[in-house]
Amino acid sequence: MAATRKASAAKGSDAAFSDDEKSAMKEAARERRARASGKVDGLADVLAKIAAMAEADRVIAEKVHALVLAAAPDLEVRTWYGMPAYAKDGKVVCFFQDAAKFKARYCTLGFQDPARLDEGSMWPTSYAITGISQADEKRITELVRRAVS
């Protein structure tokens, strides 16, 4: 069985991680080293990641970035696995994943465990975003405020 897995992984058909996932893990390792060395400008890193996105994703990312900072200005701006992220007490609360990151059909606003979005025994932890209306702006603002409350 192990030989079969190794053979198929070598061919790439059943590889444990995609090239995109491997790249994200390498970015996370670089981010950790940079933070440990104290040589990091989180805001500049996030703005550079946003600037490098495809235009449609960049427009959404810029809006999400502005909404997150307006709703919770005390959050630390940083990258997380190469994505724009926002942390509280050193822990990522929410992040923005552009569609191209893992070849998805939509961008994602995701929330991690420190986000206080609990509702009963089941609640969403990520939201697909294809555009941002005024109602979406209000929803994102509300979610971020709740997440950091």
C-alpha positions in Angstrom: 0.0 0.0 0.0 2.8 2.5 0.9 4.6 1.8 -2.3 1.4 2.5 -4.2 0.9 5.9 -2.4 4.6 6.8 -3.1 4.2 5.9 -6.8 1.0 7.9 -7.2 2.4 10.8 -5.2 5.4 10.9 -7.5 3.2 11.1 -10.5 1.3 13.9 -8.8 -2.2 12.4 -9.1 -2.6 11.8 -5.4 0.0 14.1 -4.0 -0.5 15.0 -0.3 -0.3 18.7 -1.0 -0.8 20.7 -4.2 1.8 23.0 -5.5 -0.3 25.9 -4.3 -0.6 24.4 -0.8 3.2 23.8 -0.7 3.8 27.4 -1.7 1.4 28.7 1.0 3.3 26.6 3.6 6.6 28.0 2.5 5.2 31.5 2.7 4.0 30.7 6.3 7.5 29.6 7.3 9.0 32.8 5.8 6.4 34.9 7.7 7.2 33.1 11.0 11.0 33.7 10.5 10.4 37.3 9.6 8.2 37.9 12.7 10.7 36.1 14.9 13.5 38.3 13.6 11.5 41.5 14.1 12.0 42.4 10.5 8.4 42.6 9.4 6.1 45.4 8.3 2.7 43.7 8.3 0.8 46.5 6.7 3.3 46.8 3.8 3.3 43.0 3.3 -0.5 43.0 3.2 -0.7 45.9 0.8 1.9 44.2 -1.5 -0.1 41.0 -1.5 -3.3 42.9 -2.4 -1.5 44.9 -5.1 -0.3 41.6 -6.7 -3.8 40.2 -7.0 -5.8 40.0 -10.2 -7.9 43.2 -10.7 -11.3 41.7 -9.8 -9.9 40.1 -6.6 -7.8 43.2 -5.8 -10.9 45.4 -5.8 -12.6 43.1 -3.3 -9.5 42.7 -1.2 -9.0 46.5 -0.9 -12.6 46.9 0.2 -12.4 44.1 2.7 -9.1 45.5 4.1 -10.7 48.9 4.6 -13.8 47.4 6.2 -11.8 45.3 8.6 -9.6 48.1 9.7 -12.6 50.5 10.1 -14.5 47.9 12.2 -11.5 46.8 14.3 -8.6 49.3 14.0 -6.7 47.6 16.8 -6.1 44.4 14.9 -2.6 43.6 13.8 -2.3 43.6 10.0 -0.1 40.8 8.7 0.1 38.0 6.2 -0.8 34.5 7.0 0.1 31.7 4.6 0.7 34.5 2.1 -2.8 36.0 2.5 -3.9 39.3 4.1 -4.8 38.6 7.7 -5.8 40.4 10.8 -4.8 39.2 14.3 -5.6 40.0 17.9 -3.2 39.1 20.7 -0.9 37.4 18.1 -3.7 35.1 16.8 -5.3 35.4 13.4 -9.0 36.3 13.7 -9.8 36.7 10.0 -8.1 36.5 6.6 -8.8 37.2 3.0 -8.1 34.6 0.4 -8.2 35.7 -3.2 -9.7 33.4 -5.8 -6.4 32.8 -7.5 -4.7 31.6 -4.3 -6.0 28.0 -4.7 -7.7 28.4 -8.1 -11.1 28.9 -6.6 -14.0 30.5 -8.3 -14.5 33.1 -5.6 -12.6 35.1 -2.9 -13.1 34.1 0.7 -13.3 36.0 4.0 -12.4 33.4 6.6 -12.5 33.5 10.4 -10.3 31.4 12.7 -11.0 30.0 16.2 -10.3 33.3 18.1 -13.2 34.9 16.2 -16.3 35.1 18.5 -18.9 34.3 15.9 -20.4 31.3 17.8 -24.1 30.8 17.2 -25.5 27.7 18.9 -23.8 24.5 17.9 -23.1 25.4 14.2 -22.0 28.6 12.4 -20.1 29.6 9.2 -16.4 30.3 9.5 -15.9 31.5 5.9 -17.8 33.5 3.4 -17.5 33.4 -0.4 -17.3 36.9 -1.9 -17.8 37.7 -5.6 -18.6 41.4 -5.1 -19.4 43.8 -2.3 -22.7 45.6 -2.1 -23.7 48.1 0.6 -25.5 45.3 2.4 -22.3 43.2 2.2 -20.3 46.0 3.6 -22.6 46.2 6.6 -22.4 42.4 7.1 -18.6 42.3 6.9 -18.4 45.1 9.4 -20.8 43.4 11.7 -19.0 40.1 11.4 -15.6 41.6 12.2 -16.9 43.6 15.2 -18.5 40.4 16.6 -15.3 38.4 15.9 -13.2 40.7 18.0 -15.7 41.4 20.8 
